[in-house]
Amino acid sequence: MQLEQFDSISKIDPAEWDRLAGDDVLYGHAWLSTVEACTLEQTGFLYLLARVNGTLLGAAACQIRLGNESASLDKAFYGRASGVARATGFGATPAIVVGSRFGFSPPFIFDPSLSALQVEEIAEALICRIVERAELLKASVMLRNTKPGMFVHALSRARFVATPDVPTTYIDIRWNAFADFRRDLKKVHPATEKAIRNQNNGAKRDGIVVERVTDPEMLSADLHEVLDAHYRRLNGISLPFADSFLSEAFRRLGDHADLTVARDASGVLGVHFVLRRCGVSHALMVGTSTERARTTDTYFLLLNHVMNRAIESADRRLYFGRMLYDVKLRRGCSIEQSVIWIRGRSKLQRAGLKRLVPIRSMRIERMISALEPASRSNAAALQGR
């Protein structure tokens, strides 16, 4: 097996990379190149390719976070205790992060023809190379979106510790029209279905238009400002992308990039950015602005439109992302669980993580236990499982 490494996706053949990425839009060459081109963070990039007899069989896309602006990473891992973690020397950065931070996508991609044993062998080789690079940089390593039970032996040998990730919400789509979805939703969440009707009627009364932007020429600075303001409210830091992000996403991803905008006479009220490929959509970013947006149910109007769009596009699954579980579960979503594997950057930090991780795990497990009944009910009632 031969391992190659690159510091930019532009140095890798798009056709060869995308053959391995398959239907995963978040691992697609176009999306990764958009992230590279538009990032505002002190971020380096590391791409590892595993070949056997010259054939590309596995790969990893990593971000190297060497700066001090680790708030988003710390919040993902420590939650409300992120400030304490940084103050006591347990902040995430410097770190190598493997797996998408913007949506639900695995840390590694593999040729689908590989056996389970071959996948494990290639994953172990990739993990060892990542650890080697981390030790040179004196950085921690974080693998996100790992399926439970995957790569356990290789990661344990490399002194990683596991903890549940905050779950992701999704809905499997089996309706031919939004009206059909509302009909089924009314049977299990009647108050939510009524709220959708009221939200749509209120939008007509208030002159709010929710529409899909298809022409890049319609993109304006207002849209980026709305996303940035929303991100600041949630995370305490600015959106990690430059003003050119939306136009670059449209240019590089074409129809795989989907943007919904809510407007009224006063201007832009909300924005929802979605990536779509081969029947799977990822709702990556949402933003609402001004007090008027909050008093006119703009966030919910955007959710309605994105769901309607996914049904019209004959998507199989729509990922709505993490957090706001009450809202998303009432709209029929279920939760998908995954695992974070983390390796401390020093012996001291690794020893500390062995004590901290069980505490974090208990907190996340309590959250998951509280969400699971509604998740199972929605899967049975709305998703036919």
N, C-alpha and C positions, 0 to 999 in steps of 0.2 A: 504494500500500500504506500502511495506517495501522497504527502500533504503539501499543498501550496497555500501561500497566504498573500493577501493583497490589502492595501490600505484604501482602496476605492473600488466601488462597483463598476466604475467606468473602465477599469482594466480587465474586466471579465467579459467574455463573449455573451451578449444578451441571449442569443438563441440557446446556447448550451446551458446557461444558468436557468432560463425559464423552462427548459425541458424538465429540469429537476424540480423546480418550484411547482410545476403543474398548475392546479386550479387556485393555489394560494396567492391571492392578490397582494397580501402583506409581505410575501417573500419574493414578489415579482421584481424584476430588474427595474421596471419603470418607477415603482413606488420607492424602492431603496435609493434610486438615483435622485428622486424628488426630495427625500429626507436629507440626503447628503448636500444637495444644492442649496437648500433653504434653512438649514439649522443655524440657530443663533448661539448655541451653547458651545462651551469649550469641550468639544467632542471629537474624538478620533474614531476611525472605523477600521474594523478588522474582519476580513472575509477569509474563511478557511475552506479549502476544497480538498476532498479526499478522492483519489483516483486509484483504480486498480487496472493495470495494463493500459493506462491512458484514458480509461473511461471514467467520467465523473459519476460517482455513486452516492456521495453525501457532501453536505456543506453546512456551514454555520455563518450567520451574519451577526456581528457583535458591534456594540458601541463601547468606546473607551472613554469613560467619564473621569477626567483628571482634575476638573475645576472644583471650586468650593461651593458651587450652586447645586448642592445635592438635595434640595428640598423635595423635589418630586420623587426621587428614589427613596429617600428616607420616609416620606409619607406612605409610599406603597408598601414598605416593609414594617415600619413601626407605628403607623397611624398617628394618633394624637400625641404619642410619646416621641415623635421624631426630633423635636427640639432638645429634649433631654439626651437622646442618643447622640446627637452631634456634640452637645456640650461635654459629654463624658468620653468622647473619642471613639464612639461606635457608629458614627455616620457612615453612609454607604460609600462615598467617594474617598479616595480614588477607587474606581471599580470598572470591571469589564462586565457588561450586561448582555446576556444572550437571550433572544426571544423578544418578540415585539412588545414595546411599551405603549403602542398606540391602538392595539387591537388584540384579538385572540388568535395567536399564531404560534406554532411550536418553536422550541429553540433550535432544532436541526431539521433539515430536509434530506430525504433519502430517495434513491431510485425505488419505485414501487415493486420492482421485480425481486428485490433482496429478501432473503429469508430473515426471520427474527434474529437468528444467531449472527448473520452478517451485519444487520443493523446495529446490534450491540457492539460488535467489534469496531465498526466505523465510529460509532458514538464515543467509545472509550478512547480511540485515537484522537478525536477532536477535543474531548475533555482534557486529555493530557497536554495537548498543545496549548489550549487556553490557559491552563494552570501554569505552564512554563512561562507564558507571556505575562501572566499576572504577577508571578514571583519576581520577574525582572522589573516590573513597574511598581512593585510593592503595593499591589491593588487587590481588593476583594473581588470575588466573582459572584454574579447572581444569574441563575437560570430561571426564567419565567415561563409560565404556560406549559409546564411539563405534566404529562398525564400521570396519574397515580400509578406507581409500580414500574415506571419506565426508568431504565438506566440506574437502578438502585445500587447495584454492586459496584459499578464503575465510579459513581459519584461518592459512595461511602468510602471506597479505597482512597479517593483523592481528598478526603477529609472535608467533604461537604456535609451540611446538616439540612434536613428537610423540614418544611413547615407549610401548611395549607396556604394557598393564595386566596385573596379576596375573590369570591366566585364571579363569573361572568354570566350575564343574562342573555338568553336567546329565545327565539320562537321558530318552530318548524312550521312552514306554511303549506296548507293544503286547501286553500280557498281559491276560487276563480274570480272573486270580486270582493271589494272591501265590505259591501253590504252583507255578503255571506259570513265574513268574519264577525261583523257586528251581531248578526243573528245568533251565532254560536256563543259569542261573548255574553250576550244578554242572559243566556241560560245559567251561566256560572258566576258572572260578575255584573248583575243588572244595573247597579248604581254607576259603574264605570261606563257601560254602554250608554246610559242616559246622559252622563257627563260629556261623552263624545258628541252626542247629538246637540247638546246645549252649546258646546264649544264651537261647533261648526255654524250653528245659527247665530251665535254671538259675533262670530267673525264677519258674517254677511251684514249684520246690523251695523257693525262698527267700521265697515269698509276695509277690512283686512284681507289682503290677497296673499295666498300661500302658493308659490309656484316653483317649478324646477328651472334652474338656470342652465341653459344648454349652450349659449353663445359666450365664449370667453370675453368678448368685447363688453358684455354686460357686467363683468366683474368690476367692483369699485373698492376703494380704500375702506369704505364703511363696513364692508363684510369682514375684512380682517380685523378691524377695530372691535367689532362685536365679539368675535371669537376670542380675541386677546383679553377684553374686559371680563368676559365670563371665566376664562382660565385663571386670571388674576384673583377673582373672587373665590374660586375653589381651592387654588393651590398656593396663593400668596406670591407667585412669581409670574412673569410674563409668558405668553405663548412662545414655545421654543422655535418658532418659525418666522422667517422674514416676511415682509409685506408681499413678496412675490410668490408666496407659497401656493395660493389658490390658482393663479395663472400657470405656474409651473406644473401643478398637478393636472390641470386640464390639458396642457400641451403634451405632457409625457404619457398620461394614462388614457386620454381620450374618453370614450364612453364608459370606461371603468370608474371614472370619477363622477360623482353625482352630488349636486349642490341644490339644496332647497332653501328658499328665502321667503320670509314673512315680511310684508310691507303694509303701511297705510299712508295716509297723506303726509304724516310727519316724517316718513323715511323708513329705514330698515329697523324692524323690531326683533328679528331673530334669524339665525343661520344654522343649517344642519348639513354637515359634510359626511358623505358615505362613499365607501369603496365597494365595488361590485365586480364579481367575476364568476362565470360558470355556475350561476345559481346560488351563490353565497354572498351576502352583503354584510359589511361591517360598518355600523354607525360610529364613526370615529370621533367626531367633534361636534358639539352643539354650543350655541351661544345665544343669549338674549340680552337685550340692552334696554335701558331706561325703565323708569317706573311704569310707564304705559305698557311695556311688554309684559310686565308681571301681572298687571291688572286685566289683561286681555287674553290670558291663557295661551300666550304665544308658544311656550315650551310644549304644551299639549297639542296644539295645532300642528307643530312640526312633527311630533311623534305620529299623529294621525296620517300626515302626508307621507312620511317615510314608510309606514306600514302599507299604505295604499300603493305606493310606488313599487314596493317589493312584491306585492301580490300581482300587480299589472305586469311586472317583469318575469313572472313565473319563477321567482326565487324559491329555493328549497328551504333555506334557512336565513334568518336575519339575526345578527348579533347586535344587541343594544348596549353592550359594554357593562361596566361595573357601577355599583352604587345606585342610589335612588330605587332600592329594591321594591319598596312598597308600591310605588307608581308602576313599575314595570311588571311586577307579578300580577297586579290587578288588571293589566292589559293582556294577560295570557302568557307571559314569559315563564320560562323555567330557568334553572341555574345549572351551569356547568362548572365542575370543580377542577382545580389543577393544583400543582405543587410548585413552590419556590424552593430551589436548592441554593444555599449560600455558603461560600467559603471565605473565612476571614483572611485579612491580608497579613496577619502576623499570628504567632503562637498565642499571644495575649488576647487578641481579638477572637480567635477561634475558641479559646477557653471561655471567654465571656459569652459568646454566642450559644455555647452549649447550655448555659444557664438562662439566657434570654429567650431563646427559641421556644422552649416548652411553654413559657408564659404567653408568648404571642400566639402559639398554636391553640392554646386553650381558648383565647379570646375569639379567634377566627372560627374554631369549631363550634363555639356557642352560637355565633352568628349563623353558620351554616345550618345548624340544628333547628334554629328558629325559622329559617327560610324553606327548608326541605318539604314540610307538609304542603304548602301552597304550590311549590314547584312540581311535586308529584301529582297534585290534583289538576294543575293546568295541563301537564303532559297527558294525563288520562282523558280529560274532558275536551280539550281544545286541539291537542296534537295527535289524537288517535293512538296513544300508546298506553 
